[in-house]
Amino acid sequence: MHPCNTMANLDYSEDNIILFTKKDFDDEFLWGLSETAIPLNAPFKNDLNDLSVCDEVTFKANQFCNTNNQGLHFNYKEEIHNTKQLGISNFRFSFSWNLIIPNGIGTINQEAIDFYHDIIDTCLLNGIEPFVTLCHWNLPEALEKKGGWANREIIYWFEEYVKVCINAFKGKVKYWIVLNEPSVFTGAGYYLGIHKFKKRGENNFLPAVHHALLCQAIGFKLIKKEIPNSQVGTTFSSTYIVPKTTSFKDVTAANRVDALLNRIFIEPSLGLGYPIDTLPFLKNIKRYIAQGDNELILAQFDFVGIQNYTREVVAHNMYIPFINAEIISPQKINSKNASMYFGPHPKTIYLMIKKYSLYEGVKKIIITENEAFNKNEAQLKKFHDERLDYNKSNLEQVLLAKKIGGKIGGYFIQNSSVNSEWAEFYKSALI
């Protein structure tokens, strides 16, 4: 079964949970923090920062990209200590391909390997389970010059990178995430041109999607083969899609956007194929599918990470190529918190858990990121109460999803350094 229609089988439960504690979640439920910045302690961060294609990503007024932004640093020893103090048992962070193998293939940077060992060792010494992400958007510049994700050779480049990480860390790491939000680095890079990839358009976007899916499965299979007792998953950016009206045009436009944002990366991995019936322009992806790919692309992940921030309201627009749809800005629909980057709609996390739980091939769902963050420190203080309520509402929706049989098995908030309200809420209500 696959939830191909954004409106089908996703009725919202009107139950409300007023008070709840950590005990309302089972003992196996994984609580964690996700860190997306580069550590302050990295001795090489300035030397190799310019070797990733991801350091010029621009979202609104901010420039950021995992492991490559000089304006978003954290002290990992302090962060892990804070995680321990909160009683949280899991800490997610990402390896950087361009730091470990600066040219993408070939010479390994032992300094980077040693540094990541230090982060992992700090976790273990504090009783914290490290969750490592192999590829969090960044790609060595040298590989992008060779075509990047649009070049089928990347499945061999990525295979070698994964082998390096397995050999270096297999004795210490149990939980592995293969790719972080592949729809973002392929879509933002080769479809929208937000990342500084050299090529854009359908002829680059479609092979990039297919090759990322192959890499996702190859990474999973390599880790499971070398570390049989490991838990291996991948993460998807998930956005609940709402049609602007109930008109046929708006509903079908919403389904096309849902296919592009939510279905394109999970369904081929589960053996359901690409959602071509809903998004016809995907039919051209067939030209990049080689013999044996339909089997190679399959992956029986131990868990699926979903990263949910908000919903999107979609309307038909015949002038937008490929999808004939547009996303309506929060300001135009009078979102209560349009001043935040992502207009928060906590009910969407319930709906996305239910949506992904409908896939028979999904064993467990972990929320690997979930937050709405403001533009600057002044706004963080101004919206303190709203953010506190937002955190409570999100956990309420997760618990509701769990109550109705959703396959939810964990919840990671994006790092505590940008979300003091989460720390306050967790410490006062959930411990």
Buried (B, 14 or more C-beta within 10 A) or exposed (E): EBBBBBBEEBEEBEEEEEEBEBEBBEEEBBBBBBBBBBBEBBEBBEEBBEBBBBBBBEEEEBBBBBBBBEEBBBEBBEBBBBBBEBEBBBBBBBBBBBBBBBEBBEEBBEBBBEBBEBBBEBBBEBEBBBBBBBBBBBBBBBBBEBBBBBBBEBBEBBBEBBBBBBEBBBEBBBBBBBBBBBBBBBBBBBBEBBBBBBBBEBBBBBBBBBBBBBBBBBBBBBBBEEBEEBBBBBBBBBBBBBBBEEEEBBBBBBBBBBBBBBBBBBBBBBBBEBBBEBBEBBEBBEEBBEEEBEEBBBBBBBBBBBBBBBBBBBBBBEEBEBBBBBBBEBEEEEBEBBBBBBBBBBBBBBBBBBBBBBBEBBBBBBBBBBBBBBEEEEBBEEBEEBBBBBBBBBBBBBBBBBEEEBBBBBBBBBBBBBBBBBBBBBEEBBE
